[in-house]
Amino acid sequence: MVATIGVGDYEWWLYILMPFMSGIVGWGTNVLALEMTFRPIEYFGVQWFRMKEQPWGLFGWQGIIPTKVRKMASICADLMTTKLFDIKEIFGRLEPEKFYESMEDGLMIMIDEILNDVANEYMPKTWNYMPESVKNEAVLTAHRACPEFLTAFIADMQANIYHVLDIKEMCVTACVNNKKIVNRIFQECGEKEFIFIRRSGFYFGFLFGCVQAVLWIVYDGDWLLPICGFIVGWFTNYLALKIIFRPLRPTGIGPFKVQGIFLKRQQEVSEVFARITCVELLGTEQIWDAILTGPNRKKFQMLLRNHSLIFTEKLIGGLRPLALTVMGTEKFSLMKEDIATKVILKLPNIIGMSYDYTTVALDLETTIRTTMQKLSPEEFEGVLHPAFEEDEMTLIMVGGVLGMMVGVIQIFIFMIQ
């Protein structure tokens, strides 16, 4: 038999099988490496011994990206805030007058409610017996003050946006609270690269398997199989990861131009990244929620309070002498503070009316996409590479260990023969 020439009496088909087994090992280790990068979302296993921010424990594992979600999210946020957009310039696109128009109806209703509530609380008898014409004039005065109040407030907020909105903290908090967001960003941006990683594992593994079969013909020591298995698992993972990101720029190799396959897709990936981040992290609703409830909310409320107090003076208008006579100076001051407090509490309830205008005006998705498409290869690499740079050697070693285990199984197959 062909298989027995100088190497014993193994069946010939075992040599034919070697490249295919190596290909399967390469494919399997690459698939597992990807799974271990993203899953499980939460630690699975026994928490007996586990170092902080490490995916592995003595008896368990957590996906690398979910484990280091805060660091990964920080990298993405830094990329956006330093390379893709300036939040002050973005918010500067809002036109205060148009912003007011988007909220006009809701603001009028809100002011009417506040005026009626406060009047009934602080001077109920006077308000109830007051002629309707006087009441209507008070309401009209308040309405006339609304445009100046809101436009001045928005302009002031634009000037102080760095103080009332922390984009990085907003993004990081959202990702920590929902680890699937970062997974989705990396998985969808690198979808084609991950397909390549899986397939290339088989191709590279098959080639290494051919070399292994030739070596086995020459020398059939049992130790050769697990060693070759380790090399197959190690190199298939290593090569797949390197080919994705290297070389950074088109490089001539003979008559060919080669470049990392991820970097070739900069235009396409930029569209995907912009779409996902604006849906999951930087939507208008998320931005306003961060302003209203985030760590800088006190600064926002202080800004709003200052404008609300000015607005209150104009809102009271001609009723000021009457109000002072009925309530006295101290109670009048309390009423002004109460009006400001009510504005601060009620404004968030109607801010949603501005979402459509704000989304169109900010046009954040277009900004992120076009700016990202213009990044240098070195800068663009930072979009996806961090997912693999973290514990890259761990993933490669896992491939090697699994390949070694398959090599041990091959030994038993040959022993049976």
N, C-alpha and C positions, 0 to 999 in steps of 0.2 A: 504493500500500500504506500501511496505517496507520503502519507503522514509518518511512516516509520523510518524514513531515510535518515539514518544517523542520530535519531532522537528517541528511539523506543517504538512502542506499538500503539500510539494514540490514533484514534480515528481521524481521518482527514477533515471531517466536517467540524471538528473542534477548532481547527485553525481558521476555517471560514467563519465560525461563530465569533471568534475573538474581536474582530473589528466592530461587529454589530453590538456585542456586549459592551464594549468600550464606548460606543456611540450612545447607547442607552444610559450608561453611567454618566457620561458628560451631560446629556440632556437632563437626566434626573437631578444631578447635583445643581445645575443652573436653575431649574425650576424651584428646587427646594430653597436655594439661596434667595430667590425673589420672594418666595413665600415668607421666609424668615425676616426679610427686610420689612415687610408690611404687616405681618400677622404673627400671633394674635394681637388684637388691639390692646387688650389688657393682659397682664401677666398670667400665664397658665402654668400651674405647678404648685409646688410647696415652697412657701417663703421661709425656708430654714436659713439659707445663707444667700444674700444677694447684695452686691455693691451698688451704691447709689448711681442712678442713671446708666446702669449696665443692663443689656437685654437678657443676659443669662443669669441663672441662679443655680444652686447646687442641683435642684431637681425642677427645672422649669425654664420657660423662655417667654419673652415678649418681643414683638416686632421691633426692629431697630429704630424705625422712624417713630412709632408710637411711644417708645421708651424715651426718646430724646426730642419729643414734640416741641418742647419749649425752645430748645436750641435751634431746631429746624425752622420753626415759625419765626424766630428772631432773624435767621439768615434771610428768609423770604422777605420779611418786613424791612430789613436793612437794604436789601436790593431795591425794593420799591421806593423807599423814601430817600435813598441817596442817588439812585441811578435813573429811576423812571418818572418820578413826579415830585413836585414841591406842593404840599398841601395848601400853603398860603396862596400860591398862584392858582391852584385848582378852585379854592373857595372864592378867589377874586373874580371868578367868572360869573358868580351870582350877581344879578342886577337887583338891588334892593327894591326898586319900584315894581319890577315884575314878580319878585318874591312876595311882596305885599298883595299884589293882585291875585296870586294863587291862593292866598289865605284870607282874602277880604271878607267873604261871607261868614266864615267860621269865627273870625276875629270880632266882627260886629255882634254876632250872637253872644260870644263870650263876654264882651264888654257890657252888653245889656244885662246879662245875668249878674255880673259882678256889681254893677251900679245898683240894680234892684235889691240884691242881697245886702249890700253894705248900707244902703239907705234905710231899709227895713230894720236892720240891726242897731244902727246908731241913732237914728231919729225917726222911728216908726210913725209916730203921730203926725209930725210935721210933713213927712213924705206922703202919708195917706190922705191928708187934707189939702195937700198942695194941688193947685189947678193943673189940669192935664197939659195945658199949654206950656207951663213952666217945666213940668216933667219932660215933655217932648224937647224943649229947648236944651235941657241938661243932657238928654240922650244925643241930640244932634251935635252938641259941643264935644261930647266924648267921641262920636264918630269922626268928626273933623280932625280930632287929634290923633286918630289911629294911624293914618299913613306916615306921619312924621315920626311917631313912636316906633313903628316896626322897621321902617327904612333906616332910621338912625341906629337902632339896635343891631340890625344885620350888618351895617357898615362897620360898627364898632367891633362886632364879633369877627368879621373878616380881618380886621387889623390885629386882633388878639387871638387868632385861631390856634397858634402854637400853645397858648396858655389854657385853652378850653378843650382841646382835642389832642390826645396822644395816639397817633395812628399806630405806632409800633405796639404799644400796650394793648390797644384794641384788637389788633390782629392776633397777637400772641395769646391773649385771654380766650378769644374765640376758638383757636386751635387746641388749646389745653382743655377747654370744656368739651370739645368735640374733635377727638383725635382723627376721625375719619376725613376731616377737611384736608389736612396735610397729605394724608395718603392719597386722596383724590387728585390733588395738585400734581404730585410726583407721578402717579400712575397714568393720568391722562396726558400729561406733557411728554412722558417717556413711553407711551403705549407701543410705538413701533420699535423702539430700542429694546423693550422687554421681549417682544416677539423675536427679535434677532438673538437676544441672549439665550432664549430657550432653544431655538433652532441651531444656533452655532455650537451649542454644547454637543449636539449629536454629530455635527460635521467634524469638529475638532477631535472629538472622542473617537470617531471612526478612523481618522488619519493616525492618531496615536495607537489605535488598536492594530492597524496594519503593521506598524513598527513592532508592536508587542508580539504579534504572530511570528514575524521573522526572527526576533530574538528567541522565542520559544523553540523554534526549529533548531537554532544553534545551541541553545542551552535551556534545559527544562527544569531548572531548580525551582522548588516550590516557592521560595521567597520572592521570585521574580514577579509573580502575579499580583500580590498585594502592593509591591513597590510600584509596578506599572499602573495599578489602579489608583494609587495615591497621586502619581504624576498626572494621569488623565484628569482626575477630579480637580486637582489644583490648577493645572494649566488651562483647562477649558473655562473655568471661572475667571482666571486672571486675564486671559486673552479677550474674553467677551467684554469685560469691564474696560479694558484699555482701548479696544477698537472703537468703543462708543465715543470716547472723549479725546482720542489722540489719532493723528496730530491735530492741534488746535486750528491751524491755518492750512489751506491747500498746499500740499507738499509734493514736489515732483519725484516720482520713483520710476526711472526709465521714461517710457512714453506716457505714463499714467499720472494723474493728479489724484491724490488721496487726502481725505480729511475725516475726522471723527464723524460718525454717522449722525449723532445728535446735533452737531454743529451745522451740518448741511441743512437741517430742517428749521433753521432759526426763524424764518418767516412764518411757517406753519405753527411752530410751538408758541410763538409770541401771541398768536390769535387765541390759542387754547388757554394759555396762562392768563391772559387778560380777561377772557370770558369767565373762567372759574373764580378768579379772585374777586371780580366785581359782583358775582352772584353770592359767593360764600363769605367773603370778608369785607368788601368795600362797597356794598350796596348802600343806597341812600338811607334806608331804614336802619341799617347797622351803624352808620356814621352818626345819625341823630341819636340813636340809643346810647352810643358811647359818650356823646356830648352831654346828654341828659342824666345818665346814670353812672358814667365812668368815674375814674379816680379824680378827674378835674371838674366834676360837676359843681363843686362849691364855687369855683372861679366863674363858671358860667352863670350860676344863680346870682352871684354878686354883680356881675355885669348886667344881667336882666333886672335885678332889683334897682340899680341906679337909674336905669331908663324908665322903670315902672314908677319910681317916685316923681320923676319929671313929668311923666304922663299923667299921674294922679293930679298934679297941680292944674294941668290943663283940663283934665276930665271934670274936676269940680267946677272950674270956671266961675260963672256968675253966682254959683251957690255958696261960694266961700264965705262971704259976710254972714249969710243966714246960718250956715253950718257952724261957724265960730260962735255965733250968738246962742244957738240951741245947745251945742255940745261943750263949749269951752275949749281953750287952747289944748289942754292935755288930751282930752278925748278926741279932738280933731286930729292930733298927731298920731294917735293910735289907729284911727280910721285910715289915714294915709298908709301906714305900715301894713294894715290889713289888706288894703287894696293891692299893694305891691305883692304881698304874700299870695293873694288869690291869683294874680296874674302869673306868678312863678309856678303855681300848682296847676293852673288850667291850660296854660299855653302848650305844654307837651301833649295835651289831649287833642289838639287841633293841628299839630305840626305835620301830621300825615297828609294834610291837604296840599302841602308843598312838595311832596315826594316826586310827583311827575315832572314838575318844572325843574326841581333840583337835579334830577337824574339827567335830563336833557342838557341843562346848563353846564353841569360839571363835565359831562362827556368823558368820564374817567376811563372807561374801557378803551376808547379810541386812543387816548393819551398813552396808556400803558402799552397797548399793542404797537403803535408807531414808534415810540421811544425804544421799546425793547428790540424791535427789528433793526434798530440802528446801533445796538451795542456792539462793541468789539468781541471777537470770539472769546477772549480771556474773561470778559465780563459776563457774557452770555452763558458760559460754562457753569457759572455759579447757580444757575436755575435748578439743574438736576443733579449735578455732581455731588453736592453735599449728602444726598441720599445714600451714596455709595462710599464716600470718603469715610463716613462714620463706620467704624468696625469693618472696613473693607477687607482687612487681613483675616478677620474672623470668618467672613463669608467664604473666602478663598480656602481657608483651612478646613472649613466644614466640607467643602467639595472634595478636598484631599482625603479626609477621614472616611467619607462615604465611599469614595472610590477604592480605598484600601479594603473596606469591608466587603465590597463586591469581589475584589481580588481574592479574598479568603474563600468566598463562595465558589469561585472558579477552581480553586485548589480541590475542593471536594468533588466538583464535577469531573475533573481529570482523574481523581482517585477512583471514582466509580468506574471509569473507563479502564 
